[in-house]
Amino acid sequence: MAGTCAASQALTQTLACLLALVGRAAIAIEPGTQARLQPVVNEGEQLLRFDWPVLQIGTGEYEEGPTGVTVFRFSRRVFGAVDVRGGGPGAVNTDYLRIGYAVPELDAVVFAGGSWYGLEDTTAVATALKDDGIRDGDWTNVALSVGAIIYDFGARRFNEIYPDKRLAQAAFRAARPGVFPLGAHGAGRFAKTGGLFGCNAYSGEGGAFRQIGELRIAAFVVVNAFGVVTRRDGHVAACYPDPSWPADLRTADLLAGYPGSRKAGWSAAPPAGDSRRNTTVSLVVTNQKLDRAQLERLATQVHSSMSRAVQPFATEFDGDVLYAVSTAELDRPVDESEISNVDLDVLASEVMWDAILSSIPEQPRAPQPNAQVVLSEHDLRGLTGEYVFSPTVRVLVTARGAKLFAQATGSRNAYAIHRDVPVELTPLSTSQFTIPGRYPLVLSFVGNDRLVVNPGHWEQTGTRARP
């Protein structure tokens, strides 16, 4: 059918032509396009709870990605500073914070997935402040939001859904005081760590809070680091280790063996196509009033201290951004309080380490193949076909005798399912299969037309293409 309908056609023919064009357009639109996504706000069962009314937090997620955004909004304007490190930061309004005006101007801090596309979330929060009548166009009352992003595309997921303006504003308007979801939520919805050593552990967002007398300190972080998260005892906090690695793995062992610890022989090298775009974005907040130099020192020292918890830190493939905020509610000189400025910096650094450790969700475990499962050729044929996950990821499932195979047919591999050769699927049940390897991988056939890879919190869903 031609791309346009001729004006000379009869009315019925014209309507038929238009309906055909609309149908064709509908088919061309992916089921998971941005326009059809529904925001999920403030999701999470494991929560950090704390008492600090001035600080409100909202999270938003698109499960179809999955990806998300985290918004920190303040009920009064606050002072801010920033410290940026690593080879690939993505941030908004950092230069303005560096000017260091001696008046509180900051309204919100925004963290988002989606790489640089997610930067629109920061300006979306500013426009929400204006649209909701909190700020306006007067030069003394213009909304100021700052933000930073993590890279959560690449090999970790099959689509390019990003946290957009709608999601950011939904999270902003859902913000609530004293509650922060821990783990793989908000901007940390599909964060990972340890890519340098092939660990590829699931990560997320973490938070911690401490109060000493009237002094309040809170730290929040989205850990998407190239290095590994390290516990205070020196052990690696989360990693899918190579089978040759010791069970009692320490970060010092990986670094001492470097660069051999990245290569076959000492361990498995990082998988082909593994993402080398990583970022840790963080926020430290205190109610202590600080002058410009003190606030910048807080940002610098806390950011430097994070190299204990993430090793190595701020590499060429990281883009690390830390914001330091003073709400100035505790309006007295630091040297006149029980806590000195040095004490504050040290305490905040420890709170940040707690926050980093709390970002790690429970890691999925490798499934165990079931040798008792026997599938007939008829059963297997019912599962075959090409499953479409996105414009770049497609998986062809075929049957040969009593065995099932999968091969990537799009422009990208699908985890351990590669484009060059079919791989055999090992049955777990009559509808679930696995590919044994270093990283847990489950393929679940659902109904007559869906293939869900790694069902659960990080699942990727494909639909069987029509013949």
Order of alpha helices (4+ residues) and beta strands (2+ residues): alpha-beta-beta-beta-beta-beta-alpha-beta-alpha-beta-alpha-beta-beta-beta-beta-beta-beta-beta-alpha-beta-alpha-beta-beta-alpha-alpha-beta-beta-beta-beta-beta-beta-beta-beta
